[in-house]
């Protein structure tokens, strides 16, 4: 199959689907964009035009190039329009049954050589592929938001995905200028698994009354060097999305306490406080709302940072131990997928793996919770 000469289809014209369509079109590919909601499809095309205008104003692209790229995108109002595509990328709601229903329909409308890809962030690729009779052509291609800017894409084979399908997906996505990493089909893949403590442990620290949102965010930025603190980032991502990913990873790991969602997160989700897009999340974004001031106490900040970082490092070592990805892929995923200041394994080696193990063992002893159990690989490296 040669995707270069075959159109790329995108099912779902929300923010992610639109950005994927834009990325493919601006890389010189013909794109068919579909959404079951005609209004969403129109809004998507308007958004794409505005984003092109913004690039022109910034001098990043010429009007001619922008117009040519936008002409690569064709709106279609039926899945039957995908019949001659080389690849379909699904970017719809994170619900297994809805995705399975779409893949079932797609299989009867595309050629047997067409690759069916899902942009799921946390649902099993194998589970989605189970809806198809030809499971060897189903693969996970997980972009990060915003897809046209974030450099990382996770390529996730399901249990039955053919090596040739993976190879084609990697080659195609690299041709769009992206960095790819391969991940096993386990809950959260690499990034959404390893990054869970950045949010979960921050909320736990808040719930224990150790520090407020602003102070925790300050500690992770000022002492840790992160570009955004956990509460700022959750509000930016959307607390609806972040909560659902947390819940999915937790349930798919058979309710492992390491990934347990918090009531604080659930209540914000239920209240509709989804972050910037709703004007309210962990912070109030309404006009004139006061900006909370952090308590800038170095000792407190260092304690917050070490606790969250130790949990992140532990998760990276656990993923490495279970061969979810190679060490290099894990480090690349976290630096390019969520912009961490450095790879977590490198970070552990710099501050001392034994220091991280000591911190985790101290937390496990204090709380008597399996949540804080150190990874076997981390323990082996800390106590050779």
DALIN-V603816 format. One record per pair of residues at least 24 apart in sequence whose ideal C-beta (glycine too) atoms are under 10 Angstrom apart, sorted by the first residue. I is the first residue (numbers start at 1). GAP is how many residues later the second one is. Records with the same first field share a line. If there is no record, write none. Layout:
I: GAP + GAP
//
This chain:
1: 85 + 86 + 110 + 111 + 112 + 113 + 114 + 136 + 163 + 164 + 167 + 171
2: 84 + 111 + 166 + 170
3: 26 + 82 + 83 + 84 + 111 + 112 + 165 + 166 + 168 + 169 + 172
4: 24 + 25 + 82 + 167 + 168 + 171
5: 24 + 25 + 81
6: 24 + 78 + 79 + 80 + 81 + 105 + 107 + 108 + 109
7: 24 + 25 + 65 + 67 + 69 + 74 + 75 + 77 + 78 + 79 + 80 + 81
8: 24 + 25 + 64 + 65 + 74 + 77 + 78 + 79 + 80 + 81 + 107 + 109 + 164 + 168
9: 24 + 25 + 65 + 67 + 70 + 72 + 73 + 74 + 75 + 76 + 77 + 78 + 79 + 80 + 81 + 97 + 100 + 101 + 105 + 107 + 108
10: 24 + 25 + 34 + 63 + 66 + 72 + 75 + 77 + 78 + 79 + 80 + 81 + 107 + 109
11: 24 + 25 + 65 + 68 + 71 + 77 + 78 + 79 + 80 + 81 + 88 + 91 + 92 + 94 + 95 + 105 + 106 + 107 + 108
12: 24 + 25 + 28 + 29 + 32 + 77 + 78 + 79 + 80 + 81 + 90 + 107
13: 24 + 25 + 26 + 27 + 28 + 29 + 30 + 31 + 32 + 34 + 35 + 62 + 78 + 79
14: 26 + 29 + 30 + 33 + 77 + 78 + 79
15: 29 + 32 + 76 + 130 + 131 + 132 + 223 + 262
16: 73 + 75 + 76 + 103 + 105 + 127 + 128 + 129 + 130 + 131
17: 24 + 27 + 72 + 73 + 74 + 75 + 102 + 126 + 130
18: 25 + 26 + 27 + 28 + 29 + 30 + 33 + 55 + 73 + 128 + 129 + 130
19: 25 + 28 + 29 + 32 + 72 + 124 + 125 + 126 + 127 + 128 + 129 + 130 + 131
20: 69 + 70 + 71 + 97 + 99 + 121 + 123 + 127 + 128 + 133 + 156
21: 24 + 27 + 51 + 52 + 53 + 54 + 68 + 70 + 126 + 127
22: 25 + 26 + 29 + 30 + 33 + 47 + 48 + 50 + 51 + 124 + 125 + 126
23: 120 + 123 + 124 + 125 + 126 + 130 + 150 + 153 + 154 + 155
24: 45 + 48 + 49 + 63 + 65 + 123 + 124 + 148 + 149 + 151 + 152
25: 27 + 43 + 44 + 45 + 46 + 47 + 48 + 49 + 123
26: 25 + 26 + 29 + 35 + 39 + 40 + 42 + 43 + 44 + 46 + 47 + 122 + 150 + 151
27: 42 + 45 + 121 + 145 + 146 + 148 + 149 + 150 + 151
28: 40 + 41 + 44 + 147 + 148
29: 40 + 43 + 44 + 57 + 58 + 143 + 146 + 147
30: 41 + 42 + 43 + 44 + 55 + 56
31: 38 + 39 + 41 + 42 + 43 + 44 + 54 + 58
32: 40 + 41 + 42 + 43 + 44 + 47 + 49 + 50 + 51 + 52 + 53 + 56
33: 40 + 41 + 42 + 43 + 48
34: 40 + 41 + 42 + 43 + 44 + 45 + 46 + 47 + 48 + 54 + 58
35: 40 + 41 + 42 + 56 + 57
36: 41 + 42 + 43 + 56 + 66
38: 37 + 39
41: 34 + 35 + 36
42: 33
44: 29 + 31
45: 25 + 28 + 29 + 30
48: 25
49: 24
51: 95 + 97
55: 93
78: 31
79: 26 + 27 + 29 + 30 + 31
80: 25 + 28 + 29 + 30
81: 28
82: 24 + 27 + 28 + 29 + 32 + 34
83: 26 + 27 + 28 + 31
84: 26 + 27 + 30
85: 24 + 25 + 26 + 29 + 30 + 31
86: 24 + 25 + 27 + 28 + 29 + 82 + 86
87: 26 + 27 + 28 + 29 + 30 + 50 + 52 + 54 + 78 + 81 + 82 + 85
88: 26 + 27 + 28 + 29 + 30 + 49
89: 26 + 27 + 28 + 29 + 30 + 50 + 52 + 54 + 58 + 80 + 83 + 84
90: 26 + 27 + 28 + 29 + 30 + 38 + 48 + 51
91: 26 + 27 + 28 + 29 + 50 + 52 + 56
92: 26 + 27 + 28
93: 151
94: 25 + 26 + 27 + 28 + 29 + 146 + 147 + 150 + 151 + 154
95: 25 + 28 + 149
96: 24 + 27 + 28 + 31 + 32 + 34 + 35 + 152
97: 34
99: 24 + 28 + 29 + 30 + 32
100: 27 + 28 + 29 + 30 + 31 + 32
101: 30
102: 26 + 29
103: 25 + 26 + 27 + 28 + 29 + 32 + 35
104: 27 + 28 + 29
105: 26
106: 25 + 26 + 32
107: 24 + 25 + 26 + 27 + 28 + 30 + 31
108: 24 + 25
110: 27
112: 25
113: 24 + 55
115: 24 + 26 + 46 + 47 + 49 + 50 + 51 + 53 + 54 + 57
116: 49
117: 24 + 25 + 38 + 39 + 48 + 52 + 55 + 56
118: 24 + 38 + 40
119: 24 + 25 + 28 + 34 + 35
120: 36 + 69 + 72 + 128
121: 24 + 33 + 67 + 68 + 70 + 71 + 120 + 123 + 124 + 127 + 128
122: 65 + 66 + 67 + 70 + 71 + 119 + 122 + 123 + 124 + 125 + 126 + 127 + 129 + 130
123: 62 + 64 + 65 + 122 + 125 + 129
124: 32 + 34 + 35 + 61 + 62 + 63 + 65 + 124 + 128
125: 31 + 32 + 33 + 34 + 35 + 36 + 58 + 59 + 60 + 64
126: 30 + 31 + 32 + 33 + 34 + 35 + 59
127: 31 + 32 + 58 + 125
128: 30 + 57
129: 28 + 29 + 30 + 31 + 32 + 56
130: 28 + 29 + 30
132: 26 + 28
134: 26 + 28
135: 24 + 25 + 26 + 27 + 30
136: 24 + 25 + 26 + 27 + 28 + 29
137: 24 + 25 + 27 + 28 + 31
138: 24 + 27
139: 26 + 27 + 29 + 30 + 31 + 46
140: 26 + 29 + 42 + 43 + 45 + 49
141: 28 + 29 + 31 + 32 + 37 + 39
142: 39 + 41 + 47 + 48 + 49 + 50 + 195
143: 30 + 33 + 35 + 194
144: 34 + 47 + 48 + 93 + 189 + 192 + 193 + 194 + 195
145: 91 + 92 + 93 + 96
147: 29 + 31
148: 28 + 29 + 30
150: 28 + 29 + 186 + 187 + 188 + 189
151: 26 + 27 + 28 + 29 + 181 + 184 + 185 + 186 + 188
152: 26 + 27 + 28 + 29 + 38 + 39 + 180 + 181 + 182 + 183 + 184 + 185 + 186 + 187
153: 25 + 26 + 27 + 28 + 183 + 184
154: 26 + 27 + 28 + 29 + 34 + 35 + 36 + 37 + 38 + 171 + 175 + 179 + 183
155: 25 + 26 + 27 + 28 + 34
156: 25 + 26 + 27 + 28 + 29 + 30 + 33 + 34
157: 25 + 26 + 27 + 28
158: 27
159: 26
161: 24
178: 158
179: 153 + 154 + 156 + 157 + 158
180: 149 + 152
181: 144 + 145 + 147 + 148 + 149 + 150 + 151 + 152 + 153 + 155 + 156
182: 142 + 143 + 144 + 147
183: 136 + 141 + 142 + 146 + 147 + 150
184: 135 + 138 + 139 + 140 + 141
185: 139
186: 63 + 66 + 67 + 133 + 136 + 137 + 138 + 139
187: 58 + 61 + 62 + 63 + 64 + 65 + 66 + 67 + 69 + 72 + 137
188: 57 + 58 + 60 + 61 + 62 + 64 + 65 + 71 + 127 + 131 + 136
189: 60 + 130 + 135 + 136 + 144 + 148
190: 126 + 129 + 134 + 135 + 139 + 140 + 142 + 143 + 144 + 147
191: 139 + 142 + 143 + 145 + 146 + 147 + 149
192: 50 + 53 + 54 + 56 + 57 + 141 + 145 + 146
193: 52 + 56 + 59 + 60 + 65 + 66 + 122 + 123 + 125 + 126 + 131 + 140
194: 118 + 119 + 120 + 121 + 122 + 123 + 124 + 125 + 126 + 130 + 131 + 136 + 139 + 140 + 143 + 144 + 146 + 150
195: 35 + 38 + 47 + 50 + 117 + 120 + 121 + 138 + 139 + 142 + 143 + 145 + 149
196: 46 + 49 + 50 + 53 + 54 + 57 + 62 + 63 + 64 + 65 + 115 + 116 + 119
197: 33 + 61 + 62 + 110 + 111 + 112 + 113 + 114 + 115 + 116 + 117 + 118 + 119 + 174
198: 26 + 28 + 30 + 31 + 32 + 35 + 36 + 110 + 111 + 113 + 114 + 117 + 136 + 140 + 142
199: 31 + 32 + 34 + 35 + 38 + 40 + 43 + 44 + 46 + 47 + 62 + 63 + 66 + 109
200: 30 + 46 + 49 + 50 + 58 + 59 + 60 + 61 + 62 + 65 + 108 + 111 + 171
201: 29 + 61 + 103 + 106 + 107 + 108 + 109 + 110 + 111 + 162 + 170 + 171
202: 27 + 28 + 29 + 31 + 32 + 60 + 80 + 102 + 105 + 106 + 109
203: 27 + 28 + 31 + 43 + 58 + 59 + 60 + 61 + 62 + 65 + 79
204: 56 + 58 + 60 + 103 + 104 + 107 + 163 + 167
205: 25 + 98 + 99 + 102 + 103
206: 24 + 25 + 56 + 58 + 76 + 98
207: 55 + 56 + 57 + 58
208: 159
210: 90 + 93 + 94 + 97
211: 83 + 84 + 86 + 89 + 90 + 92 + 93
212: 70 + 80 + 81 + 82 + 83
213: 68 + 69 + 70 + 79 + 81
214: 68 + 69 + 77 + 78 + 79 + 80 + 81 + 82
215: 77 + 78 + 79 + 80 + 81 + 82 + 85 + 86 + 89
216: 66 + 78 + 79 + 84 + 85 + 88 + 89 + 92
217: 65 + 66 + 75 + 77 + 87
218: 75 + 76 + 77 + 78 + 79 + 82 + 83 + 86
219: 75 + 76 + 77 + 78 + 79 + 81 + 82 + 83 + 84 + 85 + 86 + 87 + 88 + 89
220: 81 + 84 + 85 + 88 + 89
221: 73 + 80 + 84
222: 72 + 74 + 76 + 79 + 83
223: 75 + 77 + 78 + 79 + 80 + 81 + 82 + 83 + 86
224: 77 + 78 + 80 + 81 + 82 + 84 + 85 + 88 + 116 + 117 + 123
225: 80 + 115 + 116 + 117
226: 79 + 82 + 83 + 112 + 113 + 114 + 115
227: 111 + 112 + 113 + 114
228: 110 + 111
229: 53 + 65 + 75 + 79
230: 52 + 78
231: 44 + 50 + 51 + 52
232: 43 + 44 + 49 + 50 + 51
233: 42 + 49 + 105 + 106
234: 31 + 34 + 40 + 41 + 47 + 48 + 49
235: 33 + 38 + 39 + 40 + 41 + 42 + 43 + 45 + 46 + 47 + 48 + 50
236: 39 + 40 + 41 + 45
237: 37 + 38 + 39 + 40 + 44 + 101
238: 31 + 36 + 37 + 38 + 39 + 40 + 43
239: 26 + 27 + 29 + 30 + 32 + 33 + 34 + 35 + 36 + 37 + 38 + 39 + 41 + 42 + 43
240: 28 + 29 + 32 + 33 + 34 + 35 + 37 + 38 + 41
241: 28 + 33 + 34 + 36
242: 26 + 27 + 32 + 33 + 39
243: 24 + 25 + 26 + 27 + 31
244: 25
256: 114 + 115 + 117
257: 112 + 113 + 114 + 115 + 116
258: 53 + 56 + 57 + 60 + 111 + 112 + 113 + 114 + 115
259: 56 + 112
260: 109 + 111
303: 56
306: 45 + 49 + 50 + 53
307: 52 + 53 + 55 + 56 + 65
309: 31 + 35 + 38 + 39 + 42 + 47 + 50
310: 38 + 41 + 45 + 46 + 47 + 48 + 49 + 50 + 51 + 52 + 53 + 62 + 64 + 68
311: 45 + 48 + 49 + 52 + 60 + 61
312: 28 + 32 + 35 + 36 + 44
313: 30 + 31 + 32 + 33 + 34 + 35 + 36 + 38 + 40 + 42 + 43 + 44 + 46 + 47 + 61 + 62 + 65
314: 30 + 34 + 42 + 43 + 45 + 46 + 49 + 58 + 59 + 60 + 61 + 63 + 64 + 65
315: 29 + 60 + 63
316: 24 + 27 + 28 + 29 + 30 + 31 + 32 + 59 + 61 + 62
317: 27 + 28 + 31 + 36 + 39 + 40 + 57 + 58 + 59 + 60 + 61 + 62 + 63 + 64 + 65
318: 55 + 56 + 57 + 58 + 59 + 60
319: 25 + 26 + 56 + 58
320: 24 + 25 + 55 + 57 + 58
321: 54 + 55 + 56 + 57 + 59
322: 53 + 54 + 55
345: 32 + 33 + 36
348: 30 + 33 + 34
349: 32
352: 30
353: 24 + 25 + 26 + 27 + 28 + 29 + 30 + 31
354: 24 + 25 + 27 + 28 + 29 + 30
355: 27
356: 25 + 26
357: 24 + 25 + 26
358: 24
//
